[in-house]
Amino acid sequence: MNRRRSSWSAAFGHALRGIREAVRSERNMRFHLTAAAAAAVLGIWQRVGPADWLWLGAAAAIVLTAEMINTAVERVVDLASPQDHPLAKAAKDAAAGAVLIAAVFAAAVGLIVLGPPIWRTIFG
């Protein structure tokens, strides 16, 4: 691994490759991206305000960030401990738990922000 400093553009490229790899290889990442896109479509449909967009965007960013960190933890643990080990399992479970916490938060934000206007639209 090359340890010298890379330029901002190279670092940005590495980050984009990391996101692309996670989307390509992780089913849950694709699910979370789809959920974020659905929330965005619903937000556009309901014409939510700027503060609501901030909540929806923050919730989506938190989930996607947690999923990226979970993916990194899984990869590093698999590299460091190819065979089953209780500590490896604990690390992976903790990272997955972080994603679950973020996803529950995002679902709550979605219900709070989008639930009432959708309810009014449907049931008048």
Rosetta constraint file for C-alpha pairs under 8 A:
AtomPair CA 6 CA 10 HARMONIC 5.87 0.50
AtomPair CA 6 CA 11 HARMONIC 6.23 0.50
AtomPair CA 7 CA 11 HARMONIC 6.17 0.50
AtomPair CA 8 CA 12 HARMONIC 6.05 0.50
AtomPair CA 9 CA 13 HARMONIC 6.15 0.50
AtomPair CA 10 CA 14 HARMONIC 6.24 0.50
AtomPair CA 11 CA 15 HARMONIC 6.27 0.50
AtomPair CA 12 CA 16 HARMONIC 6.23 0.50
AtomPair CA 13 CA 17 HARMONIC 6.17 0.50
AtomPair CA 14 CA 18 HARMONIC 6.19 0.50
AtomPair CA 15 CA 19 HARMONIC 6.33 0.50
AtomPair CA 16 CA 20 HARMONIC 6.09 0.50
AtomPair CA 17 CA 21 HARMONIC 6.03 0.50
AtomPair CA 18 CA 22 HARMONIC 6.21 0.50
AtomPair CA 19 CA 23 HARMONIC 6.20 0.50
AtomPair CA 19 CA 68 HARMONIC 7.48 0.50
AtomPair CA 20 CA 24 HARMONIC 6.05 0.50
AtomPair CA 21 CA 25 HARMONIC 5.94 0.50
AtomPair CA 22 CA 26 HARMONIC 5.40 0.50
AtomPair CA 22 CA 29 HARMONIC 6.66 0.50
AtomPair CA 22 CA 68 HARMONIC 6.88 0.50
AtomPair CA 22 CA 71 HARMONIC 7.03 0.50
AtomPair CA 23 CA 27 HARMONIC 7.42 0.50
AtomPair CA 23 CA 29 HARMONIC 5.60 0.50
AtomPair CA 23 CA 30 HARMONIC 5.68 0.50
AtomPair CA 24 CA 30 HARMONIC 7.93 0.50
AtomPair CA 26 CA 30 HARMONIC 6.67 0.50
AtomPair CA 26 CA 71 HARMONIC 7.79 0.50
AtomPair CA 27 CA 31 HARMONIC 6.30 0.50
AtomPair CA 28 CA 32 HARMONIC 6.14 0.50
AtomPair CA 28 CA 67 HARMONIC 7.73 0.50
AtomPair CA 29 CA 33 HARMONIC 6.16 0.50
AtomPair CA 29 CA 64 HARMONIC 7.07 0.50
AtomPair CA 29 CA 67 HARMONIC 6.35 0.50
AtomPair CA 29 CA 68 HARMONIC 7.86 0.50
AtomPair CA 30 CA 34 HARMONIC 6.13 0.50
AtomPair CA 31 CA 35 HARMONIC 6.19 0.50
AtomPair CA 32 CA 36 HARMONIC 6.11 0.50
AtomPair CA 32 CA 60 HARMONIC 7.92 0.50
AtomPair CA 32 CA 63 HARMONIC 7.25 0.50
AtomPair CA 32 CA 64 HARMONIC 6.80 0.50
AtomPair CA 33 CA 37 HARMONIC 6.14 0.50
AtomPair CA 33 CA 64 HARMONIC 7.46 0.50
AtomPair CA 34 CA 38 HARMONIC 6.11 0.50
AtomPair CA 35 CA 39 HARMONIC 6.18 0.50
AtomPair CA 36 CA 40 HARMONIC 6.21 0.50
AtomPair CA 36 CA 60 HARMONIC 5.72 0.50
AtomPair CA 37 CA 41 HARMONIC 6.19 0.50
AtomPair CA 38 CA 42 HARMONIC 6.15 0.50
AtomPair CA 39 CA 43 HARMONIC 5.99 0.50
AtomPair CA 39 CA 56 HARMONIC 7.38 0.50
AtomPair CA 39 CA 110 HARMONIC 7.04 0.50
AtomPair CA 40 CA 44 HARMONIC 6.17 0.50
AtomPair CA 40 CA 56 HARMONIC 7.79 0.50
AtomPair CA 41 CA 45 HARMONIC 6.12 0.50
AtomPair CA 42 CA 46 HARMONIC 6.04 0.50
AtomPair CA 42 CA 114 HARMONIC 7.26 0.50
AtomPair CA 43 CA 47 HARMONIC 5.76 0.50
AtomPair CA 43 CA 48 HARMONIC 5.42 0.50
AtomPair CA 43 CA 53 HARMONIC 7.49 0.50
AtomPair CA 43 CA 114 HARMONIC 6.90 0.50
AtomPair CA 44 CA 48 HARMONIC 6.73 0.50
AtomPair CA 46 CA 114 HARMONIC 7.64 0.50
AtomPair CA 46 CA 117 HARMONIC 6.50 0.50
AtomPair CA 46 CA 118 HARMONIC 7.04 0.50
AtomPair CA 48 CA 52 HARMONIC 5.95 0.50
AtomPair CA 48 CA 53 HARMONIC 6.68 0.50
AtomPair CA 49 CA 53 HARMONIC 6.31 0.50
AtomPair CA 50 CA 54 HARMONIC 6.25 0.50
AtomPair CA 51 CA 55 HARMONIC 6.47 0.50
AtomPair CA 52 CA 56 HARMONIC 6.17 0.50
AtomPair CA 52 CA 113 HARMONIC 6.20 0.50
AtomPair CA 53 CA 57 HARMONIC 5.86 0.50
AtomPair CA 54 CA 58 HARMONIC 5.94 0.50
AtomPair CA 55 CA 59 HARMONIC 6.05 0.50
AtomPair CA 55 CA 109 HARMONIC 6.85 0.50
AtomPair CA 55 CA 113 HARMONIC 7.95 0.50
AtomPair CA 56 CA 60 HARMONIC 6.21 0.50
AtomPair CA 56 CA 106 HARMONIC 7.54 0.50
AtomPair CA 56 CA 109 HARMONIC 6.69 0.50
AtomPair CA 56 CA 110 HARMONIC 6.68 0.50
AtomPair CA 56 CA 113 HARMONIC 7.69 0.50
AtomPair CA 57 CA 61 HARMONIC 6.02 0.50
AtomPair CA 58 CA 62 HARMONIC 6.07 0.50
AtomPair CA 59 CA 63 HARMONIC 6.35 0.50
AtomPair CA 59 CA 102 HARMONIC 7.51 0.50
AtomPair CA 59 CA 105 HARMONIC 7.00 0.50
AtomPair CA 59 CA 106 HARMONIC 4.73 0.50
AtomPair CA 59 CA 109 HARMONIC 6.94 0.50
AtomPair CA 60 CA 64 HARMONIC 6.15 0.50
AtomPair CA 60 CA 106 HARMONIC 6.51 0.50
AtomPair CA 61 CA 65 HARMONIC 5.90 0.50
AtomPair CA 62 CA 66 HARMONIC 6.06 0.50
AtomPair CA 62 CA 102 HARMONIC 6.22 0.50
AtomPair CA 63 CA 67 HARMONIC 6.12 0.50
AtomPair CA 63 CA 99 HARMONIC 6.27 0.50
AtomPair CA 63 CA 102 HARMONIC 5.09 0.50
AtomPair CA 63 CA 103 HARMONIC 5.70 0.50
AtomPair CA 63 CA 106 HARMONIC 7.13 0.50
AtomPair CA 64 CA 68 HARMONIC 6.19 0.50
AtomPair CA 65 CA 69 HARMONIC 6.23 0.50
AtomPair CA 66 CA 70 HARMONIC 6.02 0.50
AtomPair CA 66 CA 95 HARMONIC 7.85 0.50
AtomPair CA 66 CA 98 HARMONIC 6.40 0.50
AtomPair CA 66 CA 99 HARMONIC 5.15 0.50
AtomPair CA 66 CA 102 HARMONIC 6.98 0.50
AtomPair CA 67 CA 71 HARMONIC 6.13 0.50
AtomPair CA 67 CA 96 HARMONIC 7.95 0.50
AtomPair CA 67 CA 99 HARMONIC 5.79 0.50
AtomPair CA 68 CA 72 HARMONIC 6.27 0.50
AtomPair CA 69 CA 73 HARMONIC 6.12 0.50
AtomPair CA 69 CA 95 HARMONIC 7.34 0.50
AtomPair CA 70 CA 74 HARMONIC 6.13 0.50
AtomPair CA 70 CA 92 HARMONIC 7.41 0.50
AtomPair CA 70 CA 95 HARMONIC 4.94 0.50
AtomPair CA 70 CA 96 HARMONIC 6.07 0.50
AtomPair CA 70 CA 98 HARMONIC 7.85 0.50
AtomPair CA 70 CA 99 HARMONIC 7.17 0.50
AtomPair CA 71 CA 75 HARMONIC 6.23 0.50
AtomPair CA 72 CA 76 HARMONIC 6.18 0.50
AtomPair CA 73 CA 77 HARMONIC 5.96 0.50
AtomPair CA 73 CA 91 HARMONIC 7.46 0.50
AtomPair CA 73 CA 92 HARMONIC 6.66 0.50
AtomPair CA 73 CA 95 HARMONIC 6.89 0.50
AtomPair CA 74 CA 78 HARMONIC 6.04 0.50
AtomPair CA 74 CA 92 HARMONIC 5.87 0.50
AtomPair CA 75 CA 79 HARMONIC 6.21 0.50
AtomPair CA 76 CA 80 HARMONIC 6.07 0.50
AtomPair CA 77 CA 81 HARMONIC 5.67 0.50
AtomPair CA 77 CA 82 HARMONIC 7.66 0.50
AtomPair CA 77 CA 88 HARMONIC 5.96 0.50
AtomPair CA 77 CA 91 HARMONIC 7.62 0.50
AtomPair CA 77 CA 92 HARMONIC 7.49 0.50
AtomPair CA 78 CA 82 HARMONIC 5.06 0.50
AtomPair CA 78 CA 88 HARMONIC 7.92 0.50
AtomPair CA 81 CA 85 HARMONIC 7.09 0.50
AtomPair CA 81 CA 88 HARMONIC 6.69 0.50
AtomPair CA 84 CA 88 HARMONIC 7.08 0.50
AtomPair CA 84 CA 89 HARMONIC 7.41 0.50
AtomPair CA 85 CA 89 HARMONIC 6.27 0.50
AtomPair CA 86 CA 90 HARMONIC 6.11 0.50
AtomPair CA 87 CA 91 HARMONIC 6.15 0.50
AtomPair CA 88 CA 92 HARMONIC 6.28 0.50
AtomPair CA 89 CA 93 HARMONIC 5.98 0.50
AtomPair CA 90 CA 94 HARMONIC 6.05 0.50
AtomPair CA 91 CA 95 HARMONIC 6.29 0.50
AtomPair CA 92 CA 96 HARMONIC 6.16 0.50
AtomPair CA 93 CA 97 HARMONIC 6.00 0.50
AtomPair CA 94 CA 98 HARMONIC 6.33 0.50
AtomPair CA 95 CA 99 HARMONIC 6.65 0.50
AtomPair CA 96 CA 100 HARMONIC 6.35 0.50
AtomPair CA 97 CA 101 HARMONIC 6.23 0.50
AtomPair CA 98 CA 102 HARMONIC 6.26 0.50
AtomPair CA 99 CA 103 HARMONIC 6.02 0.50
AtomPair CA 100 CA 104 HARMONIC 6.12 0.50
AtomPair CA 101 CA 105 HARMONIC 6.25 0.50
AtomPair CA 102 CA 106 HARMONIC 6.15 0.50
AtomPair CA 103 CA 107 HARMONIC 6.08 0.50
AtomPair CA 104 CA 108 HARMONIC 6.20 0.50
AtomPair CA 105 CA 109 HARMONIC 6.22 0.50
AtomPair CA 106 CA 110 HARMONIC 6.08 0.50
AtomPair CA 107 CA 111 HARMONIC 6.18 0.50
AtomPair CA 108 CA 112 HARMONIC 6.11 0.50
AtomPair CA 109 CA 113 HARMONIC 5.90 0.50
AtomPair CA 110 CA 114 HARMONIC 5.47 0.50
AtomPair CA 110 CA 115 HARMONIC 7.03 0.50
AtomPair CA 111 CA 115 HARMONIC 4.63 0.50
AtomPair CA 111 CA 116 HARMONIC 7.81 0.50
AtomPair CA 112 CA 116 HARMONIC 7.08 0.50
AtomPair CA 113 CA 117 HARMONIC 7.88 0.50
AtomPair CA 114 CA 118 HARMONIC 6.10 0.50
AtomPair CA 115 CA 119 HARMONIC 5.97 0.50
AtomPair CA 116 CA 120 HARMONIC 6.17 0.50
AtomPair CA 117 CA 121 HARMONIC 6.13 0.50
AtomPair CA 118 CA 122 HARMONIC 6.14 0.50
AtomPair CA 119 CA 123 HARMONIC 5.79 0.50
AtomPair CA 119 CA 124 HARMONIC 7.36 0.50
AtomPair CA 120 CA 124 HARMONIC 4.63 0.50
